[in-house]
Amino acid sequence: MATERMPVMPNGVPKEVWLIWGSEGWIAGHLIDLLRKQGKEVHTSLSRMEDRSGVLEELCLVRPTHAIVAAGCTGRPNVDWCEDNKEQTIRSNVIGTLNVVDACFLKGIHCTVFATGCIYQYDDAHPWQGPGFAETDPANFFGSFYSMTKAHVEEVMKHYNNCLILRLRMPVSDDLHPRSFLTKITKYERVVDIPNSHSILADLLPASVLLAQNHQVGVYNFTNPGAISHNEVLTLFRDIVRPSFTWQNFTLEEQAKVIKAGRSNCKLDTTKLVAKLKEYGYEIPEIHTAYRLCLERMKAAGAV
């Protein structure tokens, strides 16, 4: 990896400078707030990820020690959008992401990419009762164009020795933001009841900063340990937040009739993540506990 001189504080300690792509997005917004509360110098990118000259120029101007890619096409209102906008999805999720990673490599900058674990589907070797899919397991879900692009770009990115790849799944915030998985399923008329891995942002975003600060690279399943079903999530929501809340279930076959692209259902093995964070004295709560704590924080803050 090429290197450049890092900015240095008066006490001789290298100064952390963070540059974030996707600053108008939901997860990036949480990251910016978190980093600034920690006293970091944070810049939000003005260049488009696929603009090679613009990205290189911005890296030279800002001289970040850490870059974060929290941008990409997920589709609005959901990943079905990507099925009809394949070129734009490729430009963002593949060309743009690789361009930023490669440009950071050339400049000697650590780059964190928020990726997805929605590249797997339960199979005979990976039932939900087991430990789940490990980081080394090849993708086996290509039922949506979105997931296909994310699986392919990860296969390339993981070979860069400056790149940390964090696989989020069904992220949830401590409010009812429209992008939060919890908000989405409370608004669905019917939901399938399948256990999945989930990412509670209040637990995981501080962990992402820790990993980046310690220059970790490679792929990490970035979810809370364990799996929780949709009905378990909604039961907790009803019991803690909204006692009058009700919902209905339907089958995967019934769901397939009303969506354009398939949906990934899987459990990710978090053994690698838990062990690494333990080295830094950081612990992530199991998903059932994490959801309960998230909903209690939500209720206490009046965000419901």
Secondary structure as UniProt FT lines:
FT   TURN            10..11
FT   STRAND          17..21
FT   TURN            23..24
FT   HELIX           26..37
FT   TURN            38..39
FT   STRAND          41..44
FT   TURN            49..50
FT   HELIX           52..62
FT   STRAND          66..69
FT   HELIX           80..83
FT   HELIX           86..90
FT   HELIX           91..96
FT   HELIX           97..107
FT   STRAND          110..116
FT   TURN            118..119
FT   TURN            124..125
FT   TURN            128..129
FT   TURN            135..136
FT   HELIX           145..157
FT   TURN            158..159
FT   TURN            161..162
FT   STRAND          163..168
FT   STRAND          171..172
FT   TURN            178..179
FT   HELIX           181..187
FT   STRAND          190..191
FT   STRAND          199..200
FT   HELIX           201..213
FT   TURN            214..215
FT   STRAND          218..221
FT   HELIX           230..240
FT   TURN            243..244
FT   STRAND          248..249
FT   HELIX           252..256
FT   TURN            257..258
FT   HELIX           271..279
FT   TURN            280..281
FT   HELIX           287..300
FT   TURN            301..302
//
